[in-house]
Amino acid sequence: MTPSNNDDESPGVPGFRSWRGVYVFVFACFVAMVIALTLFARYYG
């Protein structure tokens, strides 16, 4: 099987070749933000 190169598969976001990469990036940012807020709340709360 060969990967399809449809325009529908491309997210159109610079730096990302697939929607999966966009989803992983957004999820990683969310997790990092939750961790940062937890640490800030523990140290400054």
DSSP file (Angstrom, degrees, kcal/mol; ACC not computed):
  #  RESIDUE AA STRUCTURE BP1 BP2  ACC     N-H-->O    O-->H-N    N-H-->O    O-->H-N    TCO  KAPPA ALPHA  PHI   PSI    X-CA   Y-CA   Z-CA
    1    1 A M              0   0    0      0, 0.0     0, 0.0     0, 0.0     0, 0.0   0.000 360.0 360.0 360.0 138.1    0.0    0.0    0.0
    2    2 A T        -     0   0    0      1,-0.0     2,-0.1     0, 0.0     0, 0.0  -0.890 360.0-107.4-111.0 143.5    1.2    3.5   -0.8
    3    3 A P        -     0   0    0      0, 0.0     2,-0.2     0, 0.0    -1,-0.0  -0.434  36.0-121.4 -68.1 140.8    0.2    6.6    1.1
    4    4 A S        -     0   0    0     -2,-0.1     2,-0.1     1,-0.1     0, 0.0  -0.587  11.0-151.8 -83.2 145.1   -2.2    8.8   -0.8
    5    5 A N        +     0   0    0     -2,-0.2     2,-0.1     4,-0.0    -1,-0.1  -0.348  36.0 157.0-110.8  49.7   -1.2   12.4   -1.4
    6    6 A N    >>  -     0   0    0      1,-0.1     4,-0.7    -2,-0.1     3,-0.7  -0.417  50.5-129.1 -72.4 149.7   -4.6   13.9   -1.6
    7    7 A D  T 34 S+     0   0    0      1,-0.2     3,-0.3     2,-0.2    -1,-0.1   0.771 109.4  64.2 -67.5 -24.6   -5.0   17.6   -0.9
    8    8 A D  T 34 S+     0   0    0      1,-0.2    -1,-0.2     3,-0.0    -3,-0.0   0.781  98.0  54.6 -68.4 -25.8   -7.7   16.6    1.6
    9    9 A E  T <4 S+     0   0    0     -3,-0.7    10,-0.6     9,-0.0    -1,-0.2   0.761  90.7  86.4 -78.5 -25.7   -5.1   14.8    3.7
   10   10 A S     <  -     0   0    0     -4,-0.7     8,-0.1    -3,-0.3     7,-0.1  -0.615  67.1-152.7 -80.6 130.2   -2.8   17.9    4.0
   11   11 A P        -     0   0    0      0, 0.0    -1,-0.1     0, 0.0     6,-0.1   0.712  26.8-132.1 -76.0 -18.5   -3.7   20.2    6.9
   12   12 A G        +     0   0    0      1,-0.3     5,-0.1     4,-0.3    -2,-0.1   0.705  63.8 130.3  74.8  18.3   -2.3   23.3    5.2
   13   13 A V    >   -     0   0    0      3,-0.3     3,-1.9     5,-0.0    -1,-0.3  -0.920  65.4-112.2-107.1 126.4   -0.5   24.3    8.3
   14   14 A P  T 3  S+     0   0    0      0, 0.0     3,-0.1     0, 0.0    -1,-0.0  -0.314 101.2  21.5 -58.5 134.0    3.2   25.1    7.9
   15   15 A G  T 3  S+     0   0    0      1,-0.2     2,-0.4     2,-0.0     0, 0.0   0.327 106.0  91.7  93.4  -6.7    5.5   22.6    9.6
   16   16 A F    <   -     0   0    0     -3,-1.9    -3,-0.3     1,-0.1    -4,-0.3  -0.980  45.9-175.8-125.3 131.3    2.9   19.8    9.6
   17   17 A R  S    S+     0   0    0     -2,-0.4     2,-0.3     1,-0.1    -1,-0.1   0.638  73.2  25.5 -96.3 -17.3    2.5   17.2    6.9
   18   18 A S  S  > S-     0   0    0     -8,-0.1     4,-1.2     1,-0.1     3,-0.3  -0.951  75.4-115.6-143.8 161.7   -0.5   15.4    8.3
   19   19 A W  H  > S+     0   0    0    -10,-0.6     4,-2.6    -2,-0.3     5,-0.2   0.817 113.2  64.5 -65.8 -30.5   -3.5   16.0   10.6
   20   20 A R  H  > S+     0   0    0      1,-0.2     4,-2.5     2,-0.2    -1,-0.2   0.902 100.2  51.0 -60.9 -40.2   -2.1   13.5   13.0
   21   21 A G  H  > S+     0   0    0     -3,-0.3     4,-2.2     2,-0.2    -1,-0.2   0.883 109.9  50.0 -63.3 -38.7    0.9   15.7   13.6
   22   22 A V  H  X S+     0   0    0     -4,-1.2     4,-2.5     2,-0.2    -2,-0.2   0.933 111.6  48.2 -64.2 -45.8   -1.4   18.7   14.3
   23   23 A Y  H  X S+     0   0    0     -4,-2.6     4,-2.4     1,-0.2    -2,-0.2   0.906 111.9  48.9 -63.0 -42.1   -3.4   16.7   16.8
   24   24 A V  H  X S+     0   0    0     -4,-2.5     4,-2.5     2,-0.2    -1,-0.2   0.909 111.9  49.7 -64.2 -41.8   -0.3   15.4   18.6
   25   25 A F  H  X S+     0   0    0     -4,-2.2     4,-2.3     2,-0.2    -2,-0.2   0.930 112.4  46.5 -63.0 -46.0    1.1   18.9   18.8
   26   26 A V  H  X S+     0   0    0     -4,-2.5     4,-2.2     1,-0.2    -2,-0.2   0.910 113.6  48.6 -63.8 -42.9   -2.2   20.3   20.2
   27   27 A F  H  X S+     0   0    0     -4,-2.4     4,-2.5     2,-0.2    -1,-0.2   0.907 110.8  50.8 -64.5 -41.4   -2.5   17.5   22.7
   28   28 A A  H  X S+     0   0    0     -4,-2.5     4,-2.5     1,-0.2    -2,-0.2   0.893 110.2  49.9 -64.0 -39.2    1.1   17.9   23.8
   29   29 A C  H  X S+     0   0    0     -4,-2.3     4,-2.3     2,-0.2    -1,-0.2   0.900 110.3  50.8 -64.4 -40.1    0.6   21.7   24.3
   30   30 A F  H  X S+     0   0    0     -4,-2.2     4,-2.3     2,-0.2    -2,-0.2   0.932 111.5  46.8 -62.1 -46.3   -2.6   20.9   26.4
   31   31 A V  H  X S+     0   0    0     -4,-2.5     4,-2.3     1,-0.2    -2,-0.2   0.913 112.1  50.6 -63.2 -42.8   -0.7   18.5   28.6
   32   32 A A  H  X S+     0   0    0     -4,-2.5     4,-2.5     1,-0.2    -1,-0.2   0.888 110.3  50.1 -62.8 -38.5    2.2   20.9   29.1
   33   33 A M  H  X S+     0   0    0     -4,-2.3     4,-2.7     2,-0.2    -2,-0.2   0.903 110.0  49.6 -67.0 -41.0   -0.2   23.7   30.0
   34   34 A V  H  X S+     0   0    0     -4,-2.3     4,-2.1     2,-0.2    -2,-0.2   0.916 112.7  47.6 -63.6 -42.7   -2.0   21.5   32.6
   35   35 A I  H  X S+     0   0    0     -4,-2.3     4,-2.4     2,-0.2    -2,-0.2   0.923 112.6  49.1 -63.6 -44.3    1.4   20.5   34.1
   36   36 A A  H  X S+     0   0    0     -4,-2.5     4,-2.7     1,-0.2    -2,-0.2   0.917 111.8  48.2 -63.3 -43.4    2.5   24.1   34.2
   37   37 A L  H  X S+     0   0    0     -4,-2.7     4,-2.4     2,-0.2    -1,-0.2   0.878 110.8  51.8 -65.0 -36.5   -0.7   25.3   35.9
   38   38 A T  H  X S+     0   0    0     -4,-2.1     4,-1.9    -5,-0.2    -2,-0.2   0.928 112.0  45.8 -63.3 -45.1   -0.4   22.5   38.4
   39   39 A L  H  X S+     0   0    0     -4,-2.4     4,-2.3     2,-0.2     5,-0.2   0.918 113.6  48.7 -65.7 -43.4    3.1   23.5   39.3
   40   40 A F  H  X S+     0   0    0     -4,-2.7     4,-2.7     1,-0.2     5,-0.3   0.905 111.6  49.6 -63.6 -40.6    2.3   27.2   39.5
   41   41 A A  H  X S+     0   0    0     -4,-2.4     4,-1.1    -5,-0.2    -1,-0.2   0.867 112.0  48.9 -65.8 -35.6   -0.7   26.5   41.7
   42   42 A R  H  < S+     0   0    0     -4,-1.9    -2,-0.2    -5,-0.2    -1,-0.2   0.898 120.3  34.9 -71.2 -39.6    1.4   24.3   44.0
   43   43 A Y  H  < S+     0   0    0     -4,-2.3    -2,-0.2     1,-0.1    -3,-0.2   0.811 131.8  26.9 -86.2 -30.9    4.2   26.8   44.4
   44   44 A Y  H  <        0   0    0     -4,-2.7    -3,-0.2    -5,-0.2    -2,-0.2   0.415 360.0 360.0-112.4  -0.5    2.3   30.1   44.3
   45   45 A G     <        0   0    0     -4,-1.1    -3,-0.1    -5,-0.3    -1,-0.1   0.468 360.0 360.0 -96.6 360.0   -1.1   29.0   45.6
